[in-house]
Amino acid sequence: MTTARVAFLLGYSSNGNLCRAFRALMGVTLSEASTLEGRLHVITRISSEVLTPKYLSRWDALDPLFVRVA
């Protein structure tokens, strides 16, 4: 997909605004994020901010909802 299409689908007024927001949030450009190193950077950043002990403990609380099968 083009950045213009993604920007439209996400509600941005232009692909430039999407690019600026992505860089501000992730610390890399969309072009950089399309490389293996860039994807690893984005995944690491998201993981370090979202998978904190506080949030991981909340996932543990959902454990009874999942059926374990072998």
Secondary structure in CASP SS format (residue, H / E / C, confidence):
PFRMAT SS
TARGET T0000
AUTHOR 0000-0000-0000
METHOD secondary structure of the structure
MODEL  1
M C 1.00
T C 1.00
T H 1.00
A H 1.00
R H 1.00
V H 1.00
A H 1.00
F H 1.00
L H 1.00
L H 1.00
G C 1.00
Y C 1.00
S C 1.00
S C 1.00
N H 1.00
G H 1.00
N H 1.00
L H 1.00
C H 1.00
R H 1.00
A H 1.00
F H 1.00
R H 1.00
A H 1.00
L H 1.00
M H 1.00
G C 1.00
V C 1.00
T C 1.00
L H 1.00
S H 1.00
E H 1.00
A H 1.00
S C 1.00
T C 1.00
L H 1.00
E H 1.00
G H 1.00
R H 1.00
L H 1.00
H H 1.00
V H 1.00
I H 1.00
T H 1.00
R H 1.00
I H 1.00
S H 1.00
S H 1.00
E H 1.00
V H 1.00
L C 1.00
T C 1.00
P H 1.00
K H 1.00
Y H 1.00
L H 1.00
S H 1.00
R H 1.00
W H 1.00
D H 1.00
A H 1.00
L C 1.00
D H 1.00
P H 1.00
L H 1.00
F C 1.00
V C 1.00
R C 1.00
V C 1.00
A C 1.00
END
